[in-house]
Amino acid sequence: MSAVLDTHTVLWYLENSKELSTFARSTIESAVGNGKPVHVSVISVIEAVYLAERSRIPSTALLRLRQVLVDSRVGLTIVDVDTPVADPSQGFRVPSCPICPIGSSRQPRSTLGFR
């Protein structure tokens, strides 16, 4: 199964954060381990730049994100948000959403401005 990661999901995954649910982590690791595409939206990169500029995330997190997206061995690829990515019938699994309970066992973090 493929996956499309939201901004905090990919950041939490790369930092091995406890914020990322076991389900989300296993979904990502399973996809990577099986050679399935794990996509990061270009919008997430833009959001990470925004968060780093406002010191909401460390600049090292943005640097790490940029590094893994150009390293094909990691298994994460950057994609435009277009119909195949946005359309759930295309077989993509979204393991986390900053405003959904699937990816995190905790409430959304205030760093995104959600409550």
C-alpha positions in Angstrom: 0.0 0.0 0.0 1.2 3.5 -0.8 1.0 6.4 1.6 0.8 10.2 1.5 2.2 11.8 4.6 1.0 15.2 6.0 3.6 17.7 7.3 3.7 16.7 10.9 3.6 13.0 10.1 6.7 13.2 8.0 8.5 15.4 10.5 7.5 13.1 13.4 8.6 10.1 11.4 12.0 11.5 10.6 12.6 12.6 14.2 11.3 9.3 15.6 8.9 11.3 17.7 6.5 9.7 20.2 3.8 12.0 18.7 3.5 9.6 15.8 1.1 6.8 16.5 2.2 3.2 16.3 -0.3 2.6 13.5 1.1 5.5 11.4 4.7 4.4 12.0 4.0 0.8 11.1 2.1 1.9 8.0 5.0 4.0 6.8 7.6 1.4 7.6 5.6 -1.3 5.9 5.2 0.7 2.7 9.0 1.6 2.7 9.9 -2.0 3.5 7.8 -3.3 0.7 9.1 -0.8 -1.8 5.8 1.0 -2.0 5.8 4.7 -2.6 5.6 7.0 0.4 4.8 10.5 -0.8 5.3 13.8 0.9 3.4 16.7 -0.7 5.2 19.7 -1.9 2.8 21.6 0.3 4.4 19.9 3.3 7.8 21.2 2.3 6.4 24.7 2.0 4.7 24.4 5.4 8.0 23.1 7.0 9.8 26.2 5.6 7.1 28.4 7.1 7.3 26.6 10.5 11.1 26.8 10.5 11.1 30.5 9.6 8.8 31.1 12.6 10.8 28.9 14.9 7.9 26.5 15.3 10.2 23.6 14.3 14.0 23.5 14.5 15.8 24.4 11.3 17.5 21.0 11.5 14.1 19.3 11.0 13.7 21.2 7.7 17.2 20.4 6.6 16.6 16.7 7.4 13.3 16.7 5.4 15.1 18.2 2.4 17.9 15.7 2.7 15.7 12.6 2.8 13.5 13.8 -0.1 16.6 13.7 -2.4 17.9 10.4 -1.1 16.1 7.6 -2.9 17.3 5.1 -0.4 15.0 6.5 2.3 11.9 5.7 0.4 10.1 9.1 0.6 9.3 11.0 -2.5 8.0 14.5 -3.0 4.9 14.9 -5.1 2.6 17.6 -6.3 -0.9 17.4 -5.0 -2.9 16.4 -8.0 -5.9 14.2 -8.7 -4.1 10.9 -8.4 -2.6 11.8 -5.0 -5.7 13.5 -3.7 -8.1 10.8 -4.9 -8.6 8.0 -2.3 -9.7 5.6 -5.0 -6.1 5.6 -6.3 -5.0 3.4 -3.4 -3.1 5.9 -1.3 -3.3 5.6 2.5 -3.1 8.7 4.6 -1.8 7.4 8.0 -2.1 10.7 9.8 -3.8 14.0 9.7 -3.0 16.9 12.1 -6.7 17.3 12.8 -7.6 13.6 12.8 -7.1 11.0 15.6 -5.6 8.4 13.3 -2.0 9.5 13.3 -1.5 10.7 16.8 -2.9 9.5 20.1 -2.8 13.1 21.3 -4.8 16.1 20.4 -3.4 18.2 17.5 -0.4 20.3 18.5 -0.7 24.0 18.8 2.3 24.5 16.5 0.0 24.1 13.6 -2.5 26.6 15.0 -5.2 23.9 15.4 -7.0 23.3 18.7 
